[in-house]
Amino acid sequence: MSVTCQDAIDGHHVTRTLSFTLLDAIIRRDGEKRWINFMKEKGYLKHILASIQLEDQSLIQVCSRI
C-alpha cells in the first residue's frame, strides 16, 4: 500500500493513473475504513490530495490557453 500511495503522489503519469485506480478499488471495498485510516496516519492522504489539487490547477491553466 505504501508503494501504491507513493506512486500516486509522485509517479509517472501512467503509474499515477494505475495507482489511483488501484486505490479506488481498494477503498471502495474497505468497509471498515482501515486503508483510508492508514493513508491518513502515514500522511499519504494529505500528499495525494495536494497532488490532485496541483494537477487540477495545471489542467485549468492549460485549458484556459486554448
CHARMM-style PDB file with segment names, atoms N, HN, CA, C and O in Angstrom:
ATOM      1  N   MET     1       0.825  -1.182   0.000  1.00  0.00      PROA
ATOM      2  CA  MET     1       0.000   0.000   0.000  1.00  0.00      PROA
ATOM      3  C   MET     1       0.874   1.252   0.000  1.00  0.00      PROA
ATOM      4  O   MET     1       0.546   2.239  -0.658  1.00  0.00      PROA
ATOM      5  N   SER     2       1.981   1.214   0.732  1.00  0.00      PROA
ATOM      6  HN  SER     2       2.247   0.411   1.267  1.00  0.00      PROA
ATOM      7  CA  SER     2       2.894   2.362   0.759  1.00  0.00      PROA
ATOM      8  C   SER     2       3.439   2.669  -0.637  1.00  0.00      PROA
ATOM      9  O   SER     2       3.523   3.831  -1.032  1.00  0.00      PROA
ATOM     10  N   VAL     3       3.803   1.642  -1.367  1.00  0.00      PROA
ATOM     11  HN  VAL     3       3.735   0.698  -1.046  1.00  0.00      PROA
ATOM     12  CA  VAL     3       4.336   1.844  -2.719  1.00  0.00      PROA
ATOM     13  C   VAL     3       3.264   2.419  -3.625  1.00  0.00      PROA
ATOM     14  O   VAL     3       3.539   3.326  -4.410  1.00  0.00      PROA
ATOM     15  N   THR     4       2.065   1.912  -3.529  1.00  0.00      PROA
ATOM     16  HN  THR     4       1.841   1.175  -2.891  1.00  0.00      PROA
ATOM     17  CA  THR     4       0.961   2.409  -4.353  1.00  0.00      PROA
ATOM     18  C   THR     4       0.669   3.867  -4.035  1.00  0.00      PROA
ATOM     19  O   THR     4       0.466   4.671  -4.945  1.00  0.00      PROA
ATOM     20  N   CYS     5       0.645   4.217  -2.756  1.00  0.00      PROA
ATOM     21  HN  CYS     5       0.810   3.564  -2.016  1.00  0.00      PROA
ATOM     22  CA  CYS     5       0.413   5.608  -2.364  1.00  0.00      PROA
ATOM     23  C   CYS     5       1.531   6.512  -2.873  1.00  0.00      PROA
ATOM     24  O   CYS     5       1.265   7.604  -3.376  1.00  0.00      PROA
ATOM     25  N   GLN     6       2.760   6.071  -2.748  1.00  0.00      PROA
ATOM     26  HN  GLN     6       2.975   5.184  -2.340  1.00  0.00      PROA
ATOM     27  CA  GLN     6       3.894   6.871  -3.211  1.00  0.00      PROA
ATOM     28  C   GLN     6       3.833   7.063  -4.724  1.00  0.00      PROA
ATOM     29  O   GLN     6       4.118   8.151  -5.225  1.00  0.00      PROA
ATOM     30  N   ASP     7       3.463   6.012  -5.450  1.00  0.00      PROA
ATOM     31  HN  ASP     7       3.231   5.128  -5.043  1.00  0.00      PROA
ATOM     32  CA  ASP     7       3.318   6.127  -6.899  1.00  0.00      PROA
ATOM     33  C   ASP     7       2.198   7.100  -7.272  1.00  0.00      PROA
ATOM     34  O   ASP     7       2.308   7.821  -8.264  1.00  0.00      PROA
ATOM     35  N   ALA     8       1.133   7.122  -6.490  1.00  0.00      PROA
ATOM     36  HN  ALA     8       1.044   6.536  -5.684  1.00  0.00      PROA
ATOM     37  CA  ALA     8       0.027   8.048  -6.746  1.00  0.00      PROA
ATOM     38  C   ALA     8       0.457   9.493  -6.526  1.00  0.00      PROA
ATOM     39  O   ALA     8      -0.065  10.407  -7.164  1.00  0.00      PROA
ATOM     40  N   ILE     9       1.397   9.691  -5.635  1.00  0.00      PROA
ATOM     41  HN  ILE     9       1.821   8.949  -5.117  1.00  0.00      PROA
ATOM     42  CA  ILE     9       1.858  11.046  -5.307  1.00  0.00      PROA
ATOM     43  C   ILE     9       2.855  11.569  -6.332  1.00  0.00      PROA
ATOM     44  O   ILE     9       2.708  12.686  -6.827  1.00  0.00      PROA
ATOM     45  N   ASP    10       3.860  10.777  -6.650  1.00  0.00      PROA
ATOM     46  HN  ASP    10       3.980   9.869  -6.248  1.00  0.00      PROA
ATOM     47  CA  ASP    10       4.919  11.323  -7.498  1.00  0.00      PROA
ATOM     48  C   ASP    10       5.416  10.383  -8.588  1.00  0.00      PROA
ATOM     49  O   ASP    10       6.556  10.503  -9.037  1.00  0.00      PROA
ATOM     50  N   GLY    11       4.584   9.462  -9.012  1.00  0.00      PROA
ATOM     51  HN  GLY    11       3.657   9.365  -8.648  1.00  0.00      PROA
ATOM     52  CA  GLY    11       4.971   8.561 -10.091  1.00  0.00      PROA
ATOM     53  C   GLY    11       4.779   9.205 -11.455  1.00  0.00      PROA
ATOM     54  O   GLY    11       4.273  10.322 -11.568  1.00  0.00      PROA
ATOM     55  N   HSD    12       5.186   8.491 -12.471  1.00  0.00      PROA
ATOM     56  HN  HSD    12       5.597   7.584 -12.380  1.00  0.00      PROA
ATOM     57  CA  HSD    12       4.950   8.889 -13.854  1.00  0.00      PROA
ATOM     58  C   HSD    12       3.436   8.944 -14.067  1.00  0.00      PROA
ATOM     59  O   HSD    12       2.689   8.293 -13.336  1.00  0.00      PROA
ATOM     60  N   HSD    13       2.983   9.700 -15.041  1.00  0.00      PROA
ATOM     61  HN  HSD    13       3.589  10.229 -15.635  1.00  0.00      PROA
ATOM     62  CA  HSD    13       1.540   9.878 -15.251  1.00  0.00      PROA
ATOM     63  C   HSD    13       0.796   8.548 -15.391  1.00  0.00      PROA
ATOM     64  O   HSD    13      -0.293   8.387 -14.839  1.00  0.00      PROA
ATOM     65  N   VAL    14       1.370   7.607 -16.118  1.00  0.00      PROA
ATOM     66  HN  VAL    14       2.254   7.737 -16.566  1.00  0.00      PROA
ATOM     67  CA  VAL    14       0.722   6.300 -16.282  1.00  0.00      PROA
ATOM     68  C   VAL    14       0.696   5.559 -14.946  1.00  0.00      PROA
ATOM     69  O   VAL    14      -0.316   4.956 -14.586  1.00  0.00      PROA
ATOM     70  N   THR    15       1.797   5.604 -14.223  1.00  0.00      PROA
ATOM     71  HN  THR    15       2.619   6.093 -14.516  1.00  0.00      PROA
ATOM     72  CA  THR    15       1.876   4.943 -12.918  1.00  0.00      PROA
ATOM     73  C   THR    15       0.895   5.577 -11.942  1.00  0.00      PROA
ATOM     74  O   THR    15       0.247   4.876 -11.164  1.00  0.00      PROA
ATOM     75  N   ARG    16       0.785   6.877 -11.980  1.00  0.00      PROA
ATOM     76  HN  ARG    16       1.311   7.446 -12.612  1.00  0.00      PROA
ATOM     77  CA  ARG    16      -0.160   7.571 -11.091  1.00  0.00      PROA
ATOM     78  C   ARG    16      -1.591   7.152 -11.401  1.00  0.00      PROA
ATOM     79  O   ARG    16      -2.379   6.898 -10.490  1.00  0.00      PROA
ATOM     80  N   THR    17      -1.924   7.080 -12.675  1.00  0.00      PROA
ATOM     81  HN  THR    17      -1.284   7.286 -13.415  1.00  0.00      PROA
ATOM     82  CA  THR    17      -3.269   6.672 -13.068  1.00  0.00      PROA
ATOM     83  C   THR    17      -3.581   5.269 -12.573  1.00  0.00      PROA
ATOM     84  O   THR    17      -4.654   5.021 -12.023  1.00  0.00      PROA
ATOM     85  N   LEU    18      -2.649   4.362 -12.767  1.00  0.00      PROA
ATOM     86  HN  LEU    18      -1.777   4.563 -13.214  1.00  0.00      PROA
ATOM     87  CA  LEU    18      -2.838   2.985 -12.292  1.00  0.00      PROA
ATOM     88  C   LEU    18      -2.943   2.937 -10.773  1.00  0.00      PROA
ATOM     89  O   LEU    18      -3.755   2.187 -10.233  1.00  0.00      PROA
ATOM     90  N   SER    19      -2.141   3.721 -10.089  1.00  0.00      PROA
ATOM     91  HN  SER    19      -1.481   4.331 -10.528  1.00  0.00      PROA
ATOM     92  CA  SER    19      -2.171   3.749  -8.625  1.00  0.00      PROA
ATOM     93  C   SER    19      -3.508   4.276  -8.115  1.00  0.00      PROA
ATOM     94  O   SER    19      -4.082   3.723  -7.178  1.00  0.00      PROA
ATOM     95  N   PHE    20      -4.003   5.352  -8.737  1.00  0.00      PROA
ATOM     96  HN  PHE    20      -3.537   5.802  -9.498  1.00  0.00      PROA
ATOM     97  CA  PHE    20      -5.304   5.883  -8.330  1.00  0.00      PROA
ATOM     98  C   PHE    20      -6.423   4.878  -8.584  1.00  0.00      PROA
ATOM     99  O   PHE    20      -7.352   4.766  -7.784  1.00  0.00      PROA
ATOM    100  N   THR    21      -6.337   4.158  -9.679  1.00  0.00      PROA
ATOM    101  HN  THR    21      -5.582   4.249 -10.329  1.00  0.00      PROA
ATOM    102  CA  THR    21      -7.342   3.139  -9.980  1.00  0.00      PROA
ATOM    103  C   THR    21      -7.318   2.038  -8.934  1.00  0.00      PROA
ATOM    104  O   THR    21      -8.367   1.600  -8.462  1.00  0.00      PROA
ATOM    105  N   LEU    22      -6.128   1.592  -8.574  1.00  0.00      PROA
ATOM    106  HN  LEU    22      -5.276   1.947  -8.958  1.00  0.00      PROA
ATOM    107  CA  LEU    22      -5.994   0.558  -7.552  1.00  0.00      PROA
ATOM    108  C   LEU    22      -6.474   1.061  -6.189  1.00  0.00      PROA
ATOM    109  O   LEU    22      -7.198   0.352  -5.490  1.00  0.00      PROA
ATOM    110  N   LEU    23      -6.083   2.261  -5.813  1.00  0.00      PROA
ATOM    111  HN  LEU    23      -5.495   2.836  -6.381  1.00  0.00      PROA
ATOM    112  CA  LEU    23      -6.530   2.830  -4.538  1.00  0.00      PROA
ATOM    113  C   LEU    23      -8.054   2.958  -4.498  1.00  0.00      PROA
ATOM    114  O   LEU    23      -8.677   2.683  -3.473  1.00  0.00      PROA
ATOM    115  N   ASP    24      -8.642   3.371  -5.604  1.00  0.00      PROA
ATOM    116  HN  ASP    24      -8.135   3.594  -6.436  1.00  0.00      PROA
ATOM    117  CA  ASP    24     -10.098   3.487  -5.677  1.00  0.00      PROA
ATOM    118  C   ASP    24     -10.762   2.128  -5.436  1.00  0.00      PROA
ATOM    119  O   ASP    24     -11.721   2.025  -4.671  1.00  0.00      PROA
ATOM    120  N   ALA    25     -10.249   1.103  -6.086  1.00  0.00      PROA
ATOM    121  HN  ALA    25      -9.470   1.187  -6.707  1.00  0.00      PROA
ATOM    122  CA  ALA    25     -10.823  -0.243  -5.928  1.00  0.00      PROA
ATOM    123  C   ALA    25     -10.675  -0.747  -4.494  1.00  0.00      PROA
ATOM    124  O   ALA    25     -11.596  -1.358  -3.953  1.00  0.00      PROA
ATOM    125  N   ILE    26      -9.535  -0.496  -3.888  1.00  0.00      PROA
ATOM    126  HN  ILE    26      -8.787   0.000  -4.328  1.00  0.00      PROA
ATOM    127  CA  ILE    26      -9.290  -0.954  -2.511  1.00  0.00      PROA
ATOM    128  C   ILE    26     -10.207  -0.223  -1.536  1.00  0.00      PROA
ATOM    129  O   ILE    26     -10.835  -0.849  -0.682  1.00  0.00      PROA
ATOM    130  N   ILE    27     -10.284   1.077  -1.661  1.00  0.00      PROA
ATOM    131  HN  ILE    27      -9.774   1.585  -2.355  1.00  0.00      PROA
ATOM    132  CA  ILE    27     -11.068   1.875  -0.712  1.00  0.00      PROA
ATOM    133  C   ILE    27     -12.562   1.595  -0.855  1.00  0.00      PROA
ATOM    134  O   ILE    27     -13.289   1.608   0.139  1.00  0.00      PROA
ATOM    135  N   ARG    28     -13.027   1.345  -2.070  1.00  0.00      PROA
ATOM    136  HN  ARG    28     -12.437   1.334  -2.877  1.00  0.00      PROA
ATOM    137  CA  ARG    28     -14.449   1.008  -2.268  1.00  0.00      PROA
ATOM    138  C   ARG    28     -14.836  -0.281  -1.556  1.00  0.00      PROA
ATOM    139  O   ARG    28     -15.982  -0.439  -1.134  1.00  0.00      PROA
ATOM    140  N   ARG    29     -13.899  -1.191  -1.423  1.00  0.00      PROA
ATOM    141  HN  ARG    29     -12.968  -1.062  -1.767  1.00  0.00      PROA
ATOM    142  CA  ARG    29     -14.190  -2.488  -0.808  1.00  0.00      PROA
ATOM    143  C   ARG    29     -13.829  -2.547   0.677  1.00  0.00      PROA
ATOM    144  O   ARG    29     -14.044  -3.568   1.329  1.00  0.00      PROA
ATOM    145  N   ASP    30     -13.287  -1.463   1.203  1.00  0.00      PROA
ATOM    146  HN  ASP    30     -13.113  -0.633   0.673  1.00  0.00      PROA
ATOM    147  CA  ASP    30     -12.819  -1.430   2.587  1.00  0.00      PROA
ATOM    148  C   ASP    30     -13.886  -0.837   3.496  1.00  0.00      PROA
ATOM    149  O   ASP    30     -13.829   0.338   3.859  1.00  0.00      PROA
ATOM    150  N   GLY    31     -14.857  -1.662   3.856  1.00  0.00      PROA
ATOM    151  HN  GLY    31     -14.903  -2.617   3.561  1.00  0.00      PROA
ATOM    152  CA  GLY    31     -15.969  -1.207   4.679  1.00  0.00      PROA
ATOM    153  C   GLY    31     -15.566  -0.705   6.050  1.00  0.00      PROA
ATOM    154  O   GLY    31     -16.247   0.150   6.617  1.00  0.00      PROA
ATOM    155  N   GLU    32     -14.483  -1.212   6.590  1.00  0.00      PROA
ATOM    156  HN  GLU    32     -13.930  -1.907   6.130  1.00  0.00      PROA
ATOM    157  CA  GLU    32     -14.032  -0.804   7.923  1.00  0.00      PROA
ATOM    158  C   GLU    32     -13.105   0.405   7.892  1.00  0.00      PROA
ATOM    159  O   GLU    32     -12.626   0.847   8.936  1.00  0.00      PROA
ATOM    160  N   LYS    33     -12.851   0.936   6.713  1.00  0.00      PROA
ATOM    161  HN  LYS    33     -13.240   0.577   5.864  1.00  0.00      PROA
ATOM    162  CA  LYS    33     -12.022   2.134   6.520  1.00  0.00      PROA
ATOM    163  C   LYS    33     -10.589   1.969   7.044  1.00  0.00      PROA
ATOM    164  O   LYS    33      -9.958   2.945   7.450  1.00  0.00      PROA
ATOM    165  N   ARG    34     -10.084   0.742   7.033  1.00  0.00      PROA
ATOM    166  HN  ARG    34     -10.596  -0.050   6.704  1.00  0.00      PROA
ATOM    167  CA  ARG    34      -8.708   0.507   7.500  1.00  0.00      PROA
ATOM    168  C   ARG    34      -7.676   1.199   6.616  1.00  0.00      PROA
ATOM    169  O   ARG    34      -6.734   1.816   7.112  1.00  0.00      PROA
ATOM    170  N   TRP    35      -7.865   1.088   5.284  1.00  0.00      PROA
ATOM    171  HN  TRP    35      -8.630   0.586   4.881  1.00  0.00      PROA
ATOM    172  CA  TRP    35      -6.847   1.624   4.388  1.00  0.00      PROA
ATOM    173  C   TRP    35      -6.878   3.139   4.328  1.00  0.00      PROA
ATOM    174  O   TRP    35      -5.827   3.770   4.221  1.00  0.00      PROA
ATOM    175  N   ILE    36      -8.052   3.734   4.393  1.00  0.00      PROA
ATOM    176  HN  ILE    36      -8.907   3.222   4.479  1.00  0.00      PROA
ATOM    177  CA  ILE    36      -8.110   5.199   4.385  1.00  0.00      PROA
ATOM    178  C   ILE    36      -7.491   5.753   5.670  1.00  0.00      PROA
ATOM    179  O   ILE    36      -6.842   6.799   5.645  1.00  0.00      PROA
ATOM    180  N   ASN    37      -7.688   5.062   6.781  1.00  0.00      PROA
ATOM    181  HN  ASN    37      -8.216   4.213   6.802  1.00  0.00      PROA
ATOM    182  CA  ASN    37      -7.056   5.466   8.047  1.00  0.00      PROA
ATOM    183  C   ASN    37      -5.545   5.302   7.977  1.00  0.00      PROA
ATOM    184  O   ASN    37      -4.806   6.149   8.479  1.00  0.00      PROA
ATOM    185  N   PHE    38      -5.078   4.218   7.357  1.00  0.00      PROA
ATOM    186  HN  PHE    38      -5.678   3.531   6.949  1.00  0.00      PROA
ATOM    187  CA  PHE    38      -3.637   4.009   7.159  1.00  0.00      PROA
ATOM    188  C   PHE    38      -3.052   5.165   6.350  1.00  0.00      PROA
ATOM    189  O   PHE    38      -2.009   5.718   6.700  1.00  0.00      PROA
ATOM    190  N   MET    39      -3.742   5.522   5.258  1.00  0.00      PROA
ATOM    191  HN  MET    39      -4.589   5.073   4.974  1.00  0.00      PROA
ATOM    192  CA  MET    39      -3.264   6.600   4.398  1.00  0.00      PROA
ATOM    193  C   MET    39      -3.247   7.932   5.150  1.00  0.00      PROA
ATOM    194  O   MET    39      -2.341   8.744   4.959  1.00  0.00      PROA
ATOM    195  N   LYS    40      -4.228   8.150   5.989  1.00  0.00      PROA
ATOM    196  HN  LYS    40      -4.964   7.491   6.144  1.00  0.00      PROA
ATOM    197  CA  LYS    40      -4.288   9.380   6.773  1.00  0.00      PROA
ATOM    198  C   LYS    40      -3.176   9.412   7.817  1.00  0.00      PROA
ATOM    199  O   LYS    40      -2.493  10.427   7.959  1.00  0.00      PROA
ATOM    200  N   GLU    41      -2.985   8.318   8.546  1.00  0.00      PROA
ATOM    201  HN  GLU    41      -3.540   7.494   8.431  1.00  0.00      PROA
ATOM    202  CA  GLU    41      -1.970   8.254   9.609  1.00  0.00      PROA
ATOM    203  C   GLU    41      -0.559   8.415   9.070  1.00  0.00      PROA
ATOM    204  O   GLU    41       0.283   9.032   9.721  1.00  0.00      PROA
ATOM    205  N   LYS    42      -0.290   7.873   7.896  1.00  0.00      PROA
ATOM    206  HN  LYS    42      -0.975   7.372   7.367  1.00  0.00      PROA
ATOM    207  CA  LYS    42       1.053   7.941   7.315  1.00  0.00      PROA
ATOM    208  C   LYS    42       1.300   9.226   6.533  1.00  0.00      PROA
ATOM    209  O   LYS    42       2.417   9.465   6.074  1.00  0.00      PROA
ATOM    210  N   GLY    43       0.270  10.057   6.377  1.00  0.00      PROA
ATOM    211  HN  GLY    43      -0.638   9.863   6.749  1.00  0.00      PROA
ATOM    212  CA  GLY    43       0.428  11.321   5.664  1.00  0.00      PROA
ATOM    213  C   GLY    43       0.242  11.215   4.164  1.00  0.00      PROA
ATOM    214  O   GLY    43       0.369  12.210   3.451  1.00  0.00      PROA
ATOM    215  N   TYR    44      -0.056  10.022   3.676  1.00  0.00      PROA
ATOM    216  HN  TYR    44      -0.159   9.214   4.255  1.00  0.00      PROA
ATOM    217  CA  TYR    44      -0.233   9.840   2.238  1.00  0.00      PROA
ATOM    218  C   TYR    44      -1.457  10.593   1.727  1.00  0.00      PROA
ATOM    219  O   TYR    44      -1.411  11.191   0.652  1.00  0.00      PROA
ATOM    220  N   LEU    45      -2.535  10.569   2.478  1.00  0.00      PROA
ATOM    221  HN  LEU    45      -2.571  10.084   3.351  1.00  0.00      PROA
ATOM    222  CA  LEU    45      -3.774  11.190   2.028  1.00  0.00      PROA
ATOM    223  C   LEU    45      -3.585  12.685   1.793  1.00  0.00      PROA
ATOM    224  O   LEU    45      -4.066  13.229   0.799  1.00  0.00      PROA
ATOM    225  N   LYS    46      -2.890  13.339   2.705  1.00  0.00      PROA
ATOM    226  HN  LYS    46      -2.500  12.897   3.512  1.00  0.00      PROA
ATOM    227  CA  LYS    46      -2.624  14.777   2.568  1.00  0.00      PROA
ATOM    228  C   LYS    46      -1.832  15.065   1.294  1.00  0.00      PROA
ATOM    229  O   LYS    46      -2.149  16.001   0.560  1.00  0.00      PROA
ATOM    230  N   HSD    47      -0.810  14.266   1.034  1.00  0.00      PROA
ATOM    231  HN  HSD    47      -0.552  13.506   1.630  1.00  0.00      PROA
ATOM    232  CA  HSD    47       0.026  14.469  -0.152  1.00  0.00      PROA
ATOM    233  C   HSD    47      -0.720  14.131  -1.439  1.00  0.00      PROA
ATOM    234  O   HSD    47      -0.542  14.797  -2.459  1.00  0.00      PROA
ATOM    235  N   ILE    48      -1.549  13.102  -1.387  1.00  0.00      PROA
ATOM    236  HN  ILE    48      -1.693  12.562  -0.559  1.00  0.00      PROA
ATOM    237  CA  ILE    48      -2.331  12.737  -2.568  1.00  0.00      PROA
ATOM    238  C   ILE    48      -3.299  13.860  -2.919  1.00  0.00      PROA
ATOM    239  O   ILE    48      -3.429  14.231  -4.085  1.00  0.00      PROA
ATOM    240  N   LEU    49      -3.973  14.397  -1.918  1.00  0.00      PROA
ATOM    241  HN  LEU    49      -3.867  14.096  -0.970  1.00  0.00      PROA
ATOM    242  CA  LEU    49      -4.918  15.496  -2.168  1.00  0.00      PROA
ATOM    243  C   LEU    49      -4.196  16.731  -2.697  1.00  0.00      PROA
ATOM    244  O   LEU    49      -4.699  17.404  -3.597  1.00  0.00      PROA
ATOM    245  N   ALA    50      -3.028  17.034  -2.149  1.00  0.00      PROA
ATOM    246  HN  ALA    50      -2.619  16.488  -1.419  1.00  0.00      PROA
ATOM    247  CA  ALA    50      -2.242  18.174  -2.635  1.00  0.00      PROA
ATOM    248  C   ALA    50      -1.807  17.942  -4.082  1.00  0.00      PROA
ATOM    249  O   ALA    50      -1.808  18.870  -4.890  1.00  0.00      PROA
ATOM    250  N   SER    51      -1.442  16.719  -4.401  1.00  0.00      PROA
ATOM    251  HN  SER    51      -1.442  15.965  -3.745  1.00  0.00      PROA
ATOM    252  CA  SER    51      -1.027  16.371  -5.754  1.00  0.00      PROA
ATOM    253  C   SER    51      -2.180  16.540  -6.737  1.00  0.00      PROA
ATOM    254  O   SER    51      -1.995  17.062  -7.836  1.00  0.00      PROA
ATOM    255  N   ILE    52      -3.358  16.101  -6.340  1.00  0.00      PROA
ATOM    256  HN  ILE    52      -3.508  15.677  -5.447  1.00  0.00      PROA
ATOM    257  CA  ILE    52      -4.536  16.248  -7.197  1.00  0.00      PROA
ATOM    258  C   ILE    52      -4.850  17.724  -7.400  1.00  0.00      PROA
ATOM    259  O   ILE    52      -5.155  18.152  -8.513  1.00  0.00      PROA
ATOM    260  N   GLN    53      -4.777  18.496  -6.329  1.00  0.00      PROA
ATOM    261  HN  GLN    53      -4.529  18.148  -5.425  1.00  0.00      PROA
ATOM    262  CA  GLN    53      -5.060  19.925  -6.423  1.00  0.00      PROA
ATOM    263  C   GLN    53      -4.070  20.617  -7.351  1.00  0.00      PROA
ATOM    264  O   GLN    53      -4.463  21.480  -8.135  1.00  0.00      PROA
ATOM    265  N   LEU    54      -2.800  20.256  -7.276  1.00  0.00      PROA
ATOM    266  HN  LEU    54      -2.480  19.555  -6.639  1.00  0.00      PROA
ATOM    267  CA  LEU    54      -1.779  20.845  -8.141  1.00  0.00      PROA
ATOM    268  C   LEU    54      -2.049  20.503  -9.601  1.00  0.00      PROA
ATOM    269  O   LEU    54      -1.955  21.368 -10.472  1.00  0.00      PROA
ATOM    270  N   GLU    55      -2.379  19.256  -9.869  1.00  0.00      PROA
ATOM    271  HN  GLU    55      -2.456  18.553  -9.162  1.00  0.00      PROA
ATOM    272  CA  GLU    55      -2.689  18.836 -11.230  1.00  0.00      PROA
ATOM    273  C   GLU    55      -3.928  19.541 -11.753  1.00  0.00      PROA
ATOM    274  O   GLU    55      -3.990  19.900 -12.929  1.00  0.00      PROA
ATOM    275  N   ASP    56      -4.907  19.741 -10.894  1.00  0.00      PROA
ATOM    276  HN  ASP    56      -4.856  19.450  -9.939  1.00  0.00      PROA
ATOM    277  CA  ASP    56      -6.140  20.418 -11.286  1.00  0.00      PROA
ATOM    278  C   ASP    56      -5.827  21.836 -11.722  1.00  0.00      PROA
ATOM    279  O   ASP    56      -6.342  22.299 -12.740  1.00  0.00      PROA
ATOM    280  N   GLN    57      -4.995  22.526 -10.972  1.00  0.00      PROA
ATOM    281  HN  GLN    57      -4.576  22.150 -10.145  1.00  0.00      PROA
ATOM    282  CA  GLN    57      -4.632  23.897 -11.324  1.00  0.00      PROA
ATOM    283  C   GLN    57      -3.867  23.933 -12.649  1.00  0.00      PROA
ATOM    284  O   GLN    57      -4.095  24.826 -13.465  1.00  0.00      PROA
ATOM    285  N   SER    58      -2.979  22.993 -12.869  1.00  0.00      PROA
ATOM    286  HN  SER    58      -2.794  22.268 -12.206  1.00  0.00      PROA
ATOM    287  CA  SER    58      -2.227  22.922 -14.130  1.00  0.00      PROA
ATOM    288  C   SER    58      -3.160  22.670 -15.301  1.00  0.00      PROA
ATOM    289  O   SER    58      -3.008  23.283 -16.358  1.00  0.00      PROA
ATOM    290  N   LEU    59      -4.113  21.787 -15.128  1.00  0.00      PROA
ATOM    291  HN  LEU    59      -4.237  21.290 -14.269  1.00  0.00      PROA
ATOM    292  CA  LEU    59      -5.069  21.482 -16.192  1.00  0.00      PROA
ATOM    293  C   LEU    59      -5.931  22.696 -16.512  1.00  0.00      PROA
ATOM    294  O   LEU    59      -6.199  22.972 -17.681  1.00  0.00      PROA
ATOM    295  N   ILE    60      -6.360  23.412 -15.503  1.00  0.00      PROA
ATOM    296  HN  ILE    60      -6.141  23.188 -14.553  1.00  0.00      PROA
ATOM    297  CA  ILE    60      -7.166  24.621 -15.711  1.00  0.00      PROA
ATOM    298  C   ILE    60      -6.359  25.655 -16.510  1.00  0.00      PROA
ATOM    299  O   ILE    60      -6.896  26.295 -17.414  1.00  0.00      PROA
ATOM    300  N   GLN    61      -5.077  25.816 -16.179  1.00  0.00      PROA
ATOM    301  HN  GLN    61      -4.641  25.296 -15.445  1.00  0.00      PROA
ATOM    302  CA  GLN    61      -4.236  26.775 -16.881  1.00  0.00      PROA
ATOM    303  C   GLN    61      -4.062  26.382 -18.354  1.00  0.00      PROA
ATOM    304  O   GLN    61      -4.135  27.231 -19.243  1.00  0.00      PROA
ATOM    305  N   VAL    62      -3.836  25.108 -18.598  1.00  0.00      PROA
ATOM    306  HN  VAL    62      -3.777  24.419 -17.876  1.00  0.00      PROA
ATOM    307  CA  VAL    62      -3.658  24.644 -19.985  1.00  0.00      PROA
ATOM    308  C   VAL    62      -4.943  24.837 -20.779  1.00  0.00      PROA
ATOM    309  O   VAL    62      -4.907  25.287 -21.924  1.00  0.00      PROA
ATOM    310  N   CYS    63      -6.070  24.502 -20.179  1.00  0.00      PROA
ATOM    311  HN  CYS    63      -6.100  24.136 -19.248  1.00  0.00      PROA
ATOM    312  CA  CYS    63      -7.359  24.617 -20.871  1.00  0.00      PROA
ATOM    313  C   CYS    63      -7.734  26.072 -21.131  1.00  0.00      PROA
ATOM    314  O   CYS    63      -8.390  26.373 -22.128  1.00  0.00      PROA
ATOM    315  N   SER    64      -7.328  26.965 -20.254  1.00  0.00      PROA
ATOM    316  HN  SER    64      -6.795  26.721 -19.445  1.00  0.00      PROA
ATOM    317  CA  SER    64      -7.685  28.374 -20.427  1.00  0.00      PROA
ATOM    318  C   SER    64      -6.876  29.028 -21.548  1.00  0.00      PROA
ATOM    319  O   SER    64      -7.263  30.084 -22.051  1.00  0.00      PROA
ATOM    320  N   ARG    65      -5.772  28.422 -21.941  1.00  0.00      PROA
ATOM    321  HN  ARG    65      -5.458  27.565 -21.533  1.00  0.00      PROA
ATOM    322  CA  ARG    65      -4.954  28.956 -23.050  1.00  0.00      PROA
ATOM    323  C   ARG    65      -5.525  28.590 -24.406  1.00  0.00      PROA
ATOM    324  O   ARG    65      -5.175  29.209 -25.412  1.00  0.00      PROA
ATOM    325  N   ILE    66      -6.385  27.608 -24.450  1.00  0.00      PROA
ATOM    326  HN  ILE    66      -6.670  27.106 -23.633  1.00  0.00      PROA
ATOM    327  CA  ILE    66      -6.905  27.111 -25.741  1.00  0.00      PROA
ATOM    328  C   ILE    66      -7.941  28.051 -26.290  1.00  0.00      PROA
ATOM    329  OT1 ILE    66      -8.491  27.805 -27.364  1.00  0.00      PROA
TER     330      ILE     66
END
